[in-house]
Amino acid sequence: MEQAGRTEGSVTGTAIAAVLVFVGAIAVRGVSGDPAVAPADRERAPDDIAAPLQLLGPAASLRAGELAPRVREALRQEWNEVQRSVARIQACPPSSEWLASAPGQRCERLLAELRSGSRDEALAALHLVFELARRTEWAPGLRARTQHADKLAGLLHEWLRAWGERAADDRVLSEPAVAATVAYGALMRRVSQPLPLGGNDEALERARAFLASQLFDAQGQATRLGLAVRARHPKALEALAGRRNVLDGFREAFELAYPELDGECGS
């Protein structure tokens, strides 16, 4: 166990060092090697779902029905019922409390099934997570209750761990994967610094290490997901390499892209 701990610490340190090396390279000379055509801009197959990023946006529930035929038959009824359950959440309940309820537990089980399936099912899973972020309360508030943001961030963590790198080079999932990365960083910013003064160093390092492992390889080169995030939100990566406010770039990008996702159901 002690050896495993040393190994894990070494990997985390290497990943964070990789961020510093890579962002330093950007500042000095820039980095070449971006794909000529971004995955989202490639010619789509006739059966690709159109405008997939809309399925994470404020009107996403209006298009949720398009996902049902793309969910495997064995899960389709469950998807239909869980999706309706999430879409009907009222009164902005705290995120972790709703997820601990019977409908919430059903939702979490379905999310795990969808993450293990096709790319369209992965998009369906991400749709549910963003809808939960839209319809439940996760802002820490004056009492600094961070468990709700932490729970939602955990769902994004699991999605990125399963799909992040694969999704980054996919015509359908590339933009949603960037959105998921930015949302994870923004939520963990709330977890690690719920109030202007003070913070949770463990949560901050946990988020920083995970983002580094997703966005950079051990040699300091950007992964495909790292290139996609840098293309859209370069300030997020610059902040990640700093010593202070390392998640602020993700928070700013998230607030700009999804102003209604404020942790208070847009109130």
C-alpha positions in Angstrom: 0.0 0.0 0.0 2.8 2.4 0.8 4.5 1.7 -2.5 1.2 2.3 -4.3 0.8 5.6 -2.5 4.3 6.6 -3.6 3.5 5.6 -7.2 0.3 7.5 -7.3 2.0 10.6 -5.8 4.7 10.4 -8.5 2.1 10.2 -11.3 0.2 13.2 -9.9 3.4 15.2 -9.6 4.4 14.3 -13.1 1.1 15.3 -14.5 1.1 18.7 -12.8 4.7 19.3 -13.9 3.6 18.4 -17.4 1.1 21.3 -17.3 3.8 23.7 -16.3 6.1 22.5 -19.1 3.4 22.7 -21.8 2.0 26.1 -20.9 5.5 27.4 -20.7 6.1 26.2 -24.2 2.9 28.1 -25.3 4.2 31.3 -23.8 7.7 31.1 -25.4 7.0 29.8 -28.9 3.5 28.4 -29.2 2.7 24.8 -30.0 2.1 23.4 -33.4 0.4 20.3 -34.4 -3.3 21.2 -34.0 -5.5 19.3 -36.4 -6.3 21.2 -39.6 -10.0 20.6 -39.1 -11.5 20.4 -35.7 -13.5 17.2 -35.1 -16.7 19.1 -34.7 -16.2 20.8 -38.1 -15.6 17.5 -40.0 -18.2 16.4 -42.4 -20.9 14.5 -40.5 -22.3 11.1 -41.3 -26.0 11.2 -42.3 -27.0 9.5 -39.1 -24.9 11.8 -36.7 -27.0 13.7 -34.3 -27.1 17.4 -35.3 -25.8 20.2 -33.1 -25.0 17.9 -30.2 -23.9 20.8 -27.9 -27.5 22.0 -27.9 -28.3 18.9 -25.9 -26.4 20.4 -23.0 -27.9 23.9 -23.3 -30.9 25.7 -21.8 -33.4 24.3 -24.3 -31.9 20.8 -24.1 -35.1 19.2 -22.8 -36.9 20.1 -26.0 -34.5 17.8 -28.0 -34.2 15.0 -25.5 -36.6 12.9 -27.5 -34.0 12.7 -30.3 -31.8 10.6 -27.9 -34.3 7.9 -27.2 -34.0 6.0 -30.5 -30.2 6.1 -30.0 -30.3 4.4 -26.7 -30.0 0.6 -26.9 -33.4 -1.1 -26.7 -32.7 -2.8 -23.4 -32.3 0.6 -21.8 -34.8 2.7 -23.8 -37.7 2.5 -21.4 -35.5 3.2 -18.5 -34.0 6.2 -20.4 -37.5 7.6 -21.2 -38.6 7.4 -17.6 -35.5 8.7 -16.0 -35.2 11.6 -18.5 -38.8 12.6 -17.8 -38.1 12.4 -14.0 -35.1 14.7 -14.3 -36.9 17.1 -16.6 -39.7 17.4 -14.1 -37.6 18.2 -11.0 -39.2 21.2 -9.3 -38.4 23.5 -6.4 -34.6 23.2 -7.0 -33.7 20.5 -4.5 -30.1 20.1 -3.3 -28.2 18.0 -5.8 -26.9 15.3 -3.6 -30.2 15.0 -1.7 -32.1 14.4 -5.0 -29.5 11.9 -6.1 -29.9 10.1 -2.8 -33.6 9.7 -3.4 -35.1 6.7 -5.2 -35.4 8.6 -8.5 -31.9 9.9 -8.1 -30.4 6.4 -7.4 -32.2 5.2 -10.5 -30.7 8.0 -12.5 -27.2 7.2 -11.2 -27.6 3.6 -12.2 -28.7 4.6 -15.7 -25.7 7.0 -16.0 -23.3 4.2 -15.4 -25.0 2.0 -18.0 -25.0 4.9 -20.6 -21.3 5.7 -20.0 -20.4 2.1 -20.8 -22.3 2.2 -24.1 -22.1 3.9 -27.5 -21.1 7.5 -28.2 -24.8 8.5 -28.5 -25.5 6.9 -25.1 -22.5 8.9 -23.7 -24.1 12.1 -25.0 -27.4 11.0 -23.4 -25.5 10.6 -20.1 -24.0 14.0 -20.3 -27.4 15.5 -21.2 -28.7 14.1 -17.9 -25.8 15.5 -15.8 -26.2 19.0 -17.3 -30.0 18.9 -16.7 -29.3 17.9 -13.1 -27.0 20.9 -12.8 -29.7 23.1 -14.3 -32.6 21.8 -12.1 -30.9 21.2 -8.7 -29.2 23.4 -6.1 -25.4 23.1 -5.8 -24.2 26.6 -5.0 -22.3 26.4 -1.7 -24.0 29.4 -0.2 -23.0 31.2 3.0 -22.8 27.9 4.9 -20.2 26.6 2.3 -22.1 23.4 1.7 -19.9 21.9 -1.0 -21.2 18.4 -1.1 -23.7 19.1 -3.8 -21.3 20.6 -6.3 -18.8 17.8 -5.4 -21.5 15.2 -6.2 -22.2 16.7 -9.6 -18.4 17.1 -10.3 -18.1 13.4 -9.5 -20.5 12.5 -12.2 -18.5 14.6 -14.7 -15.3 13.0 -13.5 -16.7 9.6 -14.2 -17.8 10.7 -17.7 -14.5 12.2 -18.5 -12.6 9.2 -17.2 -14.6 7.0 -19.5 -14.9 9.2 -22.6 -12.7 12.3 -22.4 -9.9 11.3 -24.7 -12.0 9.2 -27.1 -14.6 12.0 -27.2 -12.1 14.7 -28.1 -11.6 13.2 -31.6 -15.2 12.4 -32.3 -17.4 14.4 -34.6 -20.4 14.2 -32.2 -18.7 14.3 -28.8 -15.8 16.6 -29.2 -17.6 19.8 -28.2 -19.6 18.2 -25.4 -16.3 16.8 -24.0 -14.9 20.3 -23.8 -18.0 21.5 -22.1 -17.8 18.6 -19.6 -14.2 19.5 -18.8 -14.9 23.1 -18.3 -18.0 22.3 -16.2 -15.9 19.9 -14.0 -13.3 22.6 -13.4 -15.9 25.2 -12.6 -17.7 22.9 -10.1 -14.5 22.0 -8.4 -13.7 25.6 -8.1 -16.8 26.0 -6.1 -15.9 22.9 -4.0 -12.3 24.0 -3.4 -13.1 27.7 -2.7 -16.8 28.1 -1.6 -16.2 31.4 0.1 -14.0 34.4 -0.8 -11.7 33.6 2.2 -10.3 30.1 2.9 -10.6 27.0 0.8 -10.1 23.2 0.6 -6.6 22.4 -0.5 -7.4 18.7 -0.9 -10.2 19.3 -3.3 -8.1 21.8 -5.3 -5.2 19.3 -5.7 -7.6 16.5 -6.5 -9.2 18.6 -9.3 -5.9 19.9 -10.6 -4.3 16.4 -10.7 -7.3 15.0 -12.6 -7.5 17.8 -15.1 -3.7 17.5 -15.7 -4.1 13.7 -16.3 -6.9 14.4 -18.8 -5.3 17.3 -20.7 -1.6 16.3 -20.8 0.5 13.2 -21.1 3.5 12.3 -19.0 5.8 14.1 -21.4 4.0 17.4 -21.1 2.3 17.1 -24.5 -1.4 18.0 -24.8 -3.7 15.1 -25.3 -6.4 15.4 -27.9 -8.8 16.7 -25.2 -6.1 19.2 -24.1 -5.8 20.5 -27.6 -9.5 20.9 -27.9 -9.8 22.7 -24.6 -6.9 25.0 -25.4 -8.4 25.9 -28.8 -11.6 27.1 -27.1 -10.5 28.2 -23.6 -6.7 28.9 -23.6 -7.0 30.9 -20.4 -8.2 27.9 -18.5 -5.0 26.0 -19.2 -2.9 29.0 -18.4 -4.5 29.4 -15.0 -4.2 25.7 -14.3 -0.4 26.0 -14.5 -0.3 28.8 -12.0 0.1 28.7 -8.2 -3.1 30.5 -7.3 -6.6 30.6 -8.6 -5.8 27.6 -10.8 -9.4 26.8 -11.6 -10.6 30.3 -12.3 -10.1 30.0 -16.0 -12.6 27.1 -16.0 -15.0 29.0 -13.9 -14.9 32.0 -16.2 -15.4 29.9 -19.3 -18.3 28.0 -17.7 -20.1 31.1 -16.5 -19.7 32.6 -20.0 -21.0 29.5 -21.8 -23.7 28.5 -19.3 -24.8 31.6 -17.3 -28.0 29.9 -16.2 -26.1 27.1 -14.5 -25.5 29.1 -11.3 -26.2 26.4 -8.8 -29.5 28.1 -7.8 -31.6 27.0 -10.8 -31.2 30.4 -12.5 -32.9 32.3 -9.7 
